[in-house]
């Protein structure tokens, strides 16, 4: 996320707002969660994180966040992203007007002024785009109004505040659903809850509103009426894409917003040259970066700071979090996090890349392979059924199927190094710390406990020996014993028959 920082004045364009006020004091009880509503994640950020990201587009001099219920959660979340944010505490939730009054008091204490443009917005509108907020501020500044409200028209306005206009198109009031007359209830232009104010007017108007309404609360929207009565200009910045202003009060609504935001993210990437074979089963966080000609197959989920290079193919059925995928790489049915996959490399199917995995260019991590804190160099291969932990595998090396890098001695982790162009046999166990030299070879089933010199062959198994008829003696009556006895008897009969047949005599 781009921080909303207090940059030097020369770094800010003309018309920069004095402040953006984010209202985040509500409890969000309908989420039925110990986590505050605005901190629930959606497509790579919390709902509040999306709002803060949109706020960054207008480069305010101050970010003020109003907190209340579970304030410690929200305050920590905001300060982690914006260390110089102003935190205003609303001790009792007496309405949006009261919340903004608390914010303006905190802004005055921190900045010594409330003049200039002040933007007020909710904290649960994750689809809001920075460009939309910038458009609101630009129109407000150009118009010289006291208030500009972001509005839109919806088919079903029930539950929304209605925008009441005069014949000249100016806004005269915003009426909440429960206070609306029958005629006002028919209005389809709704209040988004996002405003740009003249700060000096706002500070004064907040002292004039009352809680004499059906909700018994101080409504921020009543400031519009105060402005109208004072002869101050009030207007609307109307947008067609009203979904940007939608909030979520429960998890069902949150899931709906997530689906819509994901659809928008995928549409943007497809228009930028990414192939998404099945958008219905593909999820990409807003923080992910994709190059042109990337292909995402069905069932792909890309999260966090994942980056996918040009011509790479990811999927099907792959989940990557904070993973870098190089150009032309292929990642199939893989789960990975905090890993790097080099250009032209292949991963999967059914691979598990744990944090610290780095696969070099044209390398391979194959079927049912798990890696952790492992550096696998260019052209090196771990093709099958192996665990590679705390390891370095040199350029061009090949690790045999079923190999275990035994990195933990019960107390500490140790590293194993496999040299360049080494070839290790199947079902090896490398007991760390151990080094296998460049060009060395290990035999199948070898347990390597000591360093292997460059170019050497390491074997740890003894000569094969047989204990004859062990099964017949130790497991009498079992199917295995019966099968063995039959085979032995058949073999004995065959050998006896061979002995009784007279050799042919060649004609003279």
VENNORCOR-V209496 format. One record per helix or strand of 2 or more residues. SS is the DSSP state (helix for helix, strand for strand). FROM is the first residue (numbers start at 1). TO is the last residue. If there is no record, write none. Layout:
# VENNORCOR-V209496
SS_FROM_TO ; SS_FROM_TO
This chain:
# VENNORCOR-V209496
helix_9_11 ; strand_19_24 ; helix_29_31 ; helix_37_39 ; strand_41_42 ; strand_45_46 ; helix_47_58 ; strand_62_67 ; helix_71_81 ; strand_86_89 ; helix_96_111 ; strand_117_122 ; helix_130_143 ; strand_147_153 ; strand_162_165 ; strand_171_175 ; helix_177_179 ; helix_182_185 ; strand_189_198 ; helix_199_205 ; helix_222_229 ; strand_234_238 ; helix_242_245 ; helix_251_271 ; strand_275_276 ; helix_279_281 ; strand_283_284 ; strand_289_290 ; strand_295_296 ; strand_300_303 ; strand_307_308 ; strand_313_314 ; strand_318_325 ; strand_330_331 ; strand_334_341 ; strand_346_347 ; strand_351_353 ; strand_358_359 ; strand_364_367 ; strand_370_376 ; strand_381_384 ; strand_387_393 ; strand_398_399 ; strand_404_406 ; strand_416_418 ; strand_423_424 ; strand_429_431 ; strand_434_436 ; strand_441_442 ; strand_447_448 ; strand_457_458 ; helix_470_474 ; helix_479_500
